[in-house]
Amino acid sequence: MFAGAPAQATEGGLGRPITGLQATSYAGVVPPTPGFNLAIQYAYYSGQIGGQRETPIGRSTAIGLDAQFSLLNFTGIYVWPTGEGRWNYATAVAVPFAKVDVEADVRIGRFGLSTSDSESGLFDMTVVPVIASRHFSQTKHMSLALYIYAPTGKYDPDRLANVSLNNWTYSPTVSYTQLGQAGTLEFTTVAAVDLYTENNATDYQNGAVFRLDTLLIKRTKSGWGFGGAGGWIEQLENDTGPTADRLNGFKGHSLALGPIATYKTGKVEFSARWLYEFNVKNRLEGNPVLLTGTITF
């Protein structure tokens, strides 16, 4: 479970998701064995919006936006003791910490200036009250969940860099995992819609965003796994508010593809992925990196 990116297309040119980073291995499966799992994720993303395109950010707009994000995320997942059967359930909480560096040419009214800003600290936490997993067979699994992102990070509308989006976000999510070749081949896909509340500090309302993330991984007897990851983000609605209306709704989309590698030893599994973003509009464009370590207790 990835907690999302510390920027506000969507306000700030990014929103919660980074293309291709939301799907995790076996996302459609909640196992029948009860217990606590801990996932530690580190994401790095450097993206730009070049040219003369204006990007809404705080109480102003910017051109030539260049941003770097580092996100360290701790996710605790508890599997309920419901035993073996068609359904199993879990609950998750994510506590993320972020560092944000932004450079831009900022416009306030008729005036403009080049500036930079940095911020770090607790980012917006995520709560998933229930993840319900349906087992159609030993190889086909689906999970349903509602991810709730709370504005727990610090936010200042007069700053370029913030560690919060200053809104609540609700993401109904469907995940599907299918296993093949005696369980060594995994196909997982995660689909969700992000529904944002208004940022009251800027009167900016992000439109609903659809996202689809997919993993295909072949694991070997040595513990290593190799494959590919992909992502698609498509904004379904225009953003609204004084700034968004002036920018014709600032609707965005993006695609990403890249390799992924995993390694499992005992109850610990590591994974790393790198993605190349393309066909990007009204969003930051870059090359996301995600490193993950998962421990099963």
C-alpha positions in Angstrom: 0.0 0.0 0.0 1.6 3.2 -1.2 0.5 6.4 0.6 0.8 8.8 -2.3 2.9 11.8 -3.2 3.3 14.9 -1.3 2.1 17.4 -3.9 -1.3 18.8 -4.8 -4.0 16.9 -13.6 -4.8 18.2 -9.7 -3.4 21.0 -7.6 0.4 21.1 -7.7 0.5 18.9 -10.8 0.6 15.5 -9.1 -2.1 14.6 -6.5 -2.0 11.5 -4.4 -0.8 8.9 -6.9 2.5 8.6 -8.7 2.1 6.7 -12.0 2.8 3.0 -11.6 3.7 2.9 -7.8 0.3 2.0 -6.3 0.2 -1.8 -7.0 1.9 -4.1 -4.5 2.6 -7.8 -4.9 -0.4 -10.0 -4.1 -2.7 -7.0 -3.6 -5.7 -9.1 -4.3 -4.9 -11.6 -1.6 -5.6 -11.4 2.1 -4.2 -14.7 3.5 -6.1 -16.8 6.0 -3.3 -16.9 8.5 -3.9 -14.1 11.1 -1.2 -11.8 12.2 0.7 -8.5 11.7 2.7 -7.5 8.6 4.9 -4.5 8.3 5.8 -2.9 4.9 8.5 -0.2 4.7 8.6 1.7 1.4 10.9 4.4 0.1 9.9 6.3 -3.0 11.9 8.9 -4.9 10.4 11.0 -7.7 11.8 13.9 -9.6 9.4 15.6 -12.1 9.0 18.7 -14.2 6.4 20.7 -15.9 8.3 22.7 -18.5 7.5 25.3 -21.1 5.0 28.1 -20.4 2.3 25.8 -18.9 0.9 27.2 -15.6 0.5 24.9 -12.7 -1.8 25.8 -9.7 0.2 25.6 -6.5 -1.0 27.2 -3.2 -2.4 30.7 -3.7 -0.4 31.2 -6.9 0.5 29.5 -10.1 3.9 28.5 -11.4 5.7 27.8 -14.7 8.8 25.8 -15.2 7.9 23.7 -12.1 10.7 21.3 -11.0 10.0 19.2 -7.9 11.7 16.3 -6.1 9.9 14.1 -3.5 11.3 11.6 -1.1 8.7 9.5 0.8 9.4 7.0 3.6 6.2 5.1 4.4 5.5 2.6 7.3 2.4 0.5 6.7 1.1 -1.9 9.4 -1.4 -4.6 8.1 -3.4 -6.8 10.5 -5.0 -9.9 9.1 -8.2 -10.8 11.0 -8.5 -14.4 12.5 -11.3 -15.5 10.3 -9.8 -18.9 9.3 -9.8 -20.5 5.9 -12.7 -19.8 3.6 -13.9 -17.8 0.6 -13.4 -14.5 2.4 -10.5 -13.1 4.5 -10.2 -9.6 6.0 -7.5 -7.2 7.0 -7.0 -3.6 8.3 -4.1 -1.3 7.5 -2.6 2.0 8.6 0.2 3.9 6.8 2.4 6.6 8.5 4.5 8.4 5.8 7.3 11.0 6.2 8.2 13.2 3.2 10.8 15.6 2.0 9.8 18.0 -0.7 12.0 20.4 -2.8 10.4 22.7 -5.4 11.8 25.2 -7.9 9.6 27.4 -10.0 8.8 30.7 -11.6 5.9 31.9 -9.5 3.2 34.2 -10.8 1.0 36.2 -8.4 -1.3 38.4 -10.5 0.8 40.3 -13.0 4.1 39.7 -11.1 6.5 36.8 -11.3 9.7 35.7 -9.7 12.0 32.6 -9.6 12.1 30.9 -6.3 12.7 27.6 -4.5 11.3 26.0 -1.3 11.8 22.9 0.8 9.8 21.2 3.5 9.9 17.9 5.4 8.0 16.0 8.1 4.9 13.9 8.6 2.9 13.5 5.4 -0.8 12.7 5.2 -1.7 9.4 6.9 -3.7 6.6 5.4 -6.3 4.4 7.0 -7.9 1.3 5.4 -10.7 0.1 7.8 -11.4 -3.1 6.0 -9.7 -5.0 3.1 -12.0 -7.8 2.1 -10.5 -10.5 -0.1 -12.5 -13.1 -2.1 -10.8 -16.3 -3.0 -12.4 -17.7 -6.2 -9.8 -20.5 -6.3 -6.3 -21.2 -5.2 -5.0 -19.1 -8.1 -7.6 -16.3 -8.5 -8.2 -13.7 -5.8 -9.8 -10.3 -5.5 -9.9 -7.6 -2.8 -12.1 -4.7 -2.1 -11.1 -1.7 0.1 -11.7 2.0 0.8 -8.5 3.9 1.4 -8.9 7.1 3.4 -6.2 9.8 3.3 -6.3 12.3 6.1 -4.6 15.8 6.0 -2.2 15.2 8.9 0.8 16.9 7.4 1.7 20.6 7.7 0.3 22.9 5.0 0.9 26.5 4.2 -0.9 27.9 1.1 1.8 30.6 0.7 4.6 28.1 0.3 5.7 26.1 -2.8 6.7 23.0 -0.8 4.2 21.3 1.5 4.0 17.9 3.1 0.2 17.7 2.9 -2.5 18.1 0.2 -4.8 19.8 2.8 -7.8 17.7 1.8 -9.4 14.4 2.6 -9.2 11.8 -0.2 -11.4 8.7 -0.5 -10.2 5.9 -2.8 -12.5 2.9 -3.4 -10.1 0.2 -4.7 -10.4 -3.1 -6.4 -7.4 -5.4 -6.7 -7.0 -8.7 -8.6 -4.3 -11.3 -8.3 -3.9 -14.4 -10.5 -1.1 -17.0 -10.0 0.2 -19.4 -12.6 3.0 -21.9 -13.2 2.6 -23.5 -9.8 2.5 -20.1 -8.1 5.7 -18.7 -9.5 4.0 -16.3 -12.0 2.0 -13.5 -10.5 -0.3 -11.0 -12.3 -1.7 -8.3 -10.1 -3.7 -5.3 -11.1 -5.1 -2.5 -8.9 -7.9 -0.1 -10.0 -9.1 2.9 -8.0 -10.8 6.3 -8.2 -9.5 9.1 -6.0 -12.2 11.4 -4.7 -10.9 14.6 -3.2 -12.5 17.1 -0.8 -11.9 20.8 -1.4 -8.7 22.5 -0.3 -10.3 25.2 1.8 -7.1 27.2 2.1 -7.0 27.8 -1.7 -10.7 27.2 -2.8 -9.3 24.5 -5.1 -11.3 21.3 -5.8 -9.5 18.5 -7.5 -11.5 16.4 -10.0 -11.9 12.7 -9.6 -8.9 10.7 -10.8 -9.0 7.1 -12.1 -5.8 5.0 -11.9 -4.8 1.5 -12.9 -1.5 -0.2 -11.9 -0.3 -3.6 -13.0 2.5 -6.0 -12.0 3.7 -9.1 -13.8 6.4 -11.0 -11.9 8.1 -14.4 -12.5 9.7 -15.8 -9.3 12.5 -18.4 -9.2 13.5 -21.1 -6.8 16.5 -18.9 -5.8 14.2 -16.4 -4.2 14.5 -13.8 -7.0 11.7 -12.5 -9.1 11.7 -10.4 -12.3 9.1 -8.7 -14.3 7.5 -5.4 -15.3 5.2 -2.7 -13.8 2.9 -0.2 -15.5 0.5 2.5 -14.5 -2.2 4.7 -16.1 -3.6 7.8 -14.5 -6.7 9.5 -16.1 -8.5 12.5 -14.6 -12.2 12.0 -15.0 -13.4 15.5 -14.1 -12.1 19.1 -14.4 -10.7 20.7 -11.4 -12.8 23.6 -10.2 -12.2 26.9 -8.4 -11.0 30.3 -9.5 -7.5 29.2 -10.5 -8.7 25.9 -12.1 -11.4 27.6 -14.1 -8.8 30.1 -15.5 -6.7 27.1 -16.5 -9.6 25.3 -18.3 -10.0 22.7 -15.6 -6.3 21.5 -15.6 -7.3 17.9 -16.5 -4.4 15.5 -16.5 -3.3 12.1 -17.5 -0.1 9.9 -17.7 1.3 6.5 -18.5 4.3 4.7 -17.2 6.2 1.4 -17.8 9.3 -0.1 -16.2 11.1 -3.2 -14.7 10.6 -4.6 -11.3 12.7 -7.1 -9.3 11.9 -8.9 -6.0 13.8 -11.1 -3.6 12.4 -13.2 -0.8 14.2 -14.9 2.1 12.2 -16.4 5.0 9.5 -14.0 6.1 11.1 -11.0 4.5 10.6 -9.8 0.9 12.2 -6.9 -0.9 11.2 -5.3 -4.2 12.5 -2.5 -6.4 11.0 -0.8 -9.4 11.8 2.0 -11.8 9.3 3.5 -14.2 9.4 5.8 -17.3 6.5 8.2 -17.5 5.2 9.2 -21.0 2.2 10.7 -22.7 1.9 13.1 -19.7 -0.4 16.1 -19.7 -0.9 18.7 -16.9 1.1 16.6 -14.5 4.7 16.4 -13.4 6.7 14.1 -15.6 9.7 12.0 -14.4 11.0 8.6 -13.5 9.6 7.2 -10.3 11.5 4.8 -8.1 10.0 2.6 -5.4 11.9 0.3 -2.9 9.8 -1.9 -0.6 10.6 -4.3 2.3 7.8 -6.5 3.8 8.1 -8.4 7.0 5.6 -11.1 8.1 5.4 -11.7 11.9 
